[in-house]
């Protein structure tokens, strides 16, 4: 059984109500492109703002992940990026006023 793709308002990629972010996720495009289309429709006398408001009222918000579901998406410890900044060895003694070759 295949899962059906559904249109939701985005909960993580939103500027106002998540309509453009949700459309972008559904169409698998950049949300900025969808936002630009809505702005262009609105500025050219088109129904951009009316469509946005109607979709804001009709399209449901995406279901939020529970803590248990988010914990499943945590990468294993091996894939965590480690710092690549070299740390000098702690060779200095308590007499930090003198250079190392004089100690």
HELIX and SHEET records of a PDB file:
HELIX    1   1 UNK A   19  UNK A   27  1                                   9    
HELIX    2   2 UNK A   31  UNK A   43  1                                  13    
HELIX    3   3 UNK A   48  UNK A   58  1                                  11    
HELIX    4   4 UNK A   67  UNK A   72  1                                   6    
HELIX    5   5 UNK A   77  UNK A   79  5                                   3    
HELIX    6   6 UNK A  100  UNK A  102  5                                   3    
END                                                                             
